[in-house]
Each structure stands twice: as C-alpha cells, then as structure tokens.
Amino acid sequence: MAYVIIKIYNFLVGIWSFVVNSIYWVFHFLSIKNARHEKSLVALQMKHNGIDFLPNIMMHHHQWTSDGILADWRPWIVTMIDRGSRDDCDGAAYLARWLLSIVDRKSRIVTLMDGWKFWGAHVVCYCPGLKLMVSNSNVVYFTDDNWKKNIWEHFKEFGRDYNVIV
C-alpha cells in the first residue's frame, strides 16, 4: 500500500513540477539561451574533470532554499541552473543524478522519511557503483555496500531518525 501511495505522490509531483517549470519559463523566456549555454558548460566541466569534480560542483553550485508556497516541485536542470542552482533537497538530488549520468554512472533518487510523513521527507541521490550519496551540497562517501544502513547512520549523526527509505 505504501508503495502505491509513493507512486501516486511521485506522479502528482511530476505533473505539478511540469506546471511550475513551464510557468517559470513563460516569465523568464529571455534567459533560456544563457541557461542552456551554462548547462552545457557545467556538463563539459563534469565530463572533462570526471567524478572527482562532483563535490566541487555541488558545493559551489547548489544553494539550498525552500520550495515555499509552491509546495514540493522538482526543477528541470535548466530551470535550476537559471535560478542560480537554488532549490531544496530534491533539486540537489536531481542535479547530482544528472551530473553522474554525464560521466556514465548510474544513480538513484532515494526518499527518506520519518514514518510516512511526507512533509518531513528528505531526498538524496545515491550512486551504488561509487558508494556515494549526495545530500544537498554535501557529497558523502561510504566504505561498504550496505547503503541503507550507511544512509541511516549518516543522518542519525545529525539527529535525523529516518526509518523509511523509498
């Protein structure tokens, strides 16, 4: 049942994200050329410098900010870049997944929750091949393959007791 609820939630967030991104570009259409150019420059930097450049990009390009009155939405990469790479945890996770895909690394978006409370959820990007997790602007490397345990222990250090991983 919980799996179905998460799937429905992700579907609805996807629709809402399309609406918010589209409206954003209606009002910022003059900057799309520059944003697309900057996106290609970031991709070129990542491809040229490889995986070691990921922490540099995340720490210097991502700035956490709340979604505010827009509720939960996921910006397109070009939207995020045009906004100065400002977004909450899910924007950072999707940015990291895009950056990892540039260097041919598979990764997954992981949602962490305290029980089944959606409003306290946190979204990270996990790359099993590299044993790394991106949480907002932080890149965390793990020593073993037990990614669920590693993620739980990492956030317990900061007083977050997530007990559901989706």
Helices and strands as residue ranges (DSSP letters): H 2-27, G 29-31, H 32-49, G 51-53, H 54-61, E 63-64, G 68-70, H 77-82, E 86-87, H 89-102, E 108-113, G 118-120, E 122-127, E 132-135, E 138-141, H 147-156, E 164-165
